[in-house]
Amino acid sequence: MRFSWSDSIVAQPKVVITAEDDDFDHATIQKWGAEGFEVSYLPFTGSQKDYVHSLQHLADPLELGDNFAIVGLLALIQIKSNWRRLLMLPVCVAYGEAASVVLDMAVMPMPKLCALIAYYPEAPVPSAGFHRSLSVVIHFAGPQSKAPNCRCYSYPGVESGFAEEDLEQYDKISASLAWSRSLAALRKAFGIEVDLEKIWDDHMALEFVTKDANATMSTMVDKPYVNHIPTMTGGIGYKDLHRFYRDYFIPGNPPSLKMKLLSRTVGTDRVVDEMYMSFEHTQVMPWLLPDVEPTDKYVEVALVVIVCIRGGKLYHEHIYWDQATVLVQIGLLDPKLVPGGKGQGRLPVVDGAGARKVVDESCIRSNELISSW
């Protein structure tokens, strides 16, 4: 199924989140909602018998005779009643004790269940393994437990609750990794394809072609951030980032600036671009060379841009480049000036040749900085 945040679909895919809390983390619920899912919550607060009964009856609203298969995290029901109508019912995401209960249920064949994702289950994973027709993904806090017939991920140095923003145990990095993996499993189960490249390309066009700060910000979430790593320029939040784009980034690129895409890697919620950039330093470039007066030097540099997309909009950008390479080319760094005053050797940095070698690996010999090579 081809999915677009701007196009309507016949029925909105539904996600059921389940955990032992009456009031689950609202940020997690909102994130699933931003990805186009209708979210509901099933608390594991009563008896285990009642809880299991609730899970087993998620499919009750389906009509007799519908052709359906379960795909998703815990219990995603996909019903196809005719060629023109596609209806999707709940997918469950389970945490803690609730995850343990559902994992135990999944040991026995469950005809309608084909995929299961669990976060830090409290009880040991059943050693009997899961039915071969069931795809299981488990996120472990700390060292990984043994879990046959499933895909497991461990997150060292964290505790149960690391994926929930309202808990003290929340760990941003581990939660982000687990989120991407969970979203990937869900989209695969639904058969959803999202055109992340178009989202990113449209954003880039507004920055470099249209040069419209307002339109650029419209492609981003409410609280985005951008970080140019070597110079720490960019911004956090709508207000600062809008100011940065409007007053510094968009007007701070010389007319000679050219960018060439060398490679692109597209993940579940990320796009990673490897680029070759060149320009004549004819004006101040606040994002790349803040407060450095124009030198009129020609500069070549390789860039790596990592873009995270959430709910069809840009969430954040991390941009990396070799700043020493840039400084050498504009004359602010002399590789021959070695600290310590020994008067011999050179700094282990290169000029634009490094960027050219990214474009054509054979154009310049390797290991020129190794004197004994």
Number of C-alpha atoms within 10 A of each C-alpha: 11 11 15 16 13 8 7 9 15 10 13 15 22 21 27 24 23 26 21 17 15 12 9 18 15 11 12 16 18 13 15 19 17 17 17 18 20 19 20 16 17 20 18 23 13 9 9 12 8 12 18 15 11 13 17 14 9 17 19 8 8 14 10 7 7 12 12 16 16 25 28 29 30 32 27 30 27 24 19 15 14 10 6 7 11 16 18 21 23 25 31 29 25 29 27 20 19 28 28 21 19 23 25 16 16 21 17 12 14 14 11 17 21 24 24 28 28 26 26 25 22 16 14 12 19 16 11 12 17 22 18 12 13 22 21 26 22 25 26 23 23 15 12 14 15 12 18 14 17 18 12 17 19 17 20 12 11 18 16 19 19 25 27 19 17 14 12 10 14 17 18 13 12 18 19 13 13 21 19 16 18 23 17 16 22 23 18 14 20 21 14 13 13 17 12 21 15 11 17 19 11 12 21 15 13 19 21 17 10 13 17 15 19 14 13 21 22 15 19 21 19 14 13 21 19 20 17 17 16 15 16 13 20 23 19 16 13 17 13 14 21 21 15 21 22 19 13 18 22 21 18 18 21 15 12 11 14 14 15 13 12 14 11 15 11 14 13 20 20 21 19 19 18 18 20 20 17 17 18 19 23 16 17 19 20 20 21 20 19 13 10 14 12 14 15 12 12 15 20 22 23 24 20 18 17 18 20 22 21 18 18 23 22 27 20 20 21 17 20 17 19 18 15 18 22 22 18 17 21 19 11 12 15 15 18 13 14 14 10 7 7 8 10 11 12 13 15 12 17 18 19 17 16 18 23 18 15 17 16 9 12 10 11 13 9 12 9 11 13 8 7 6 7
